[in-house]
């Protein structure tokens, strides 16, 4: 029975009760409660319980959709100009480059006046033009270096027997910043926490400049890092394309 029909019938059945109340009949309250309960019971009996229908998804269909997206991304990666670009090493480049496919870093090595110099070059932190504009508007960085593409470097200068100097650097276009400097002693136990000196930027300004010159003489200079920046961008493109192929092989297996 439809709910409006129930209400109409119930209302007509309650009308005599209301008139008796007007005449002072005290039994109205009990009769009214019984009538309302009757209406509620009749309405509830007309309702059909809602049971959610489970949905089942095909794993195969989902994997095929994922493969299509991966294939599209592989196609875009293969059309990138940097994919097969071979960087021409500039004349006078002082380091030997060790680049292992699949590795996150590139290692540079050279010797200089009895010193062994090893440079770990990490993937660049790229900043687009839009991000640079947003950063300029925010004004959070005084010198704007946070809004420039950068290249992380870890430079280790060691001698045959004894401690080594470890420089953590960030290379920008035509500029290199030294973030930290530590003296590493091979005799120290791994469980020992060695004192690594103050923050580099807290050193005397003349001492900071002297260490910048120290690295420049050993080949860590803008002409080197500018080339490395382009080299690592190309490596990142190649590694990404290879990574996509590995993803495809796994999903398709």
Beta strands, then each sheet from edge to edge (+ up, - down):
strand 1: 96-98
strand 2: 106-112
strand 3: 115-121
strand 4: 151-158
strand 5: 164-172
strand 6: 175-184
sheet 1: 1+ 2- 3+ 4- 5+ 6-
end
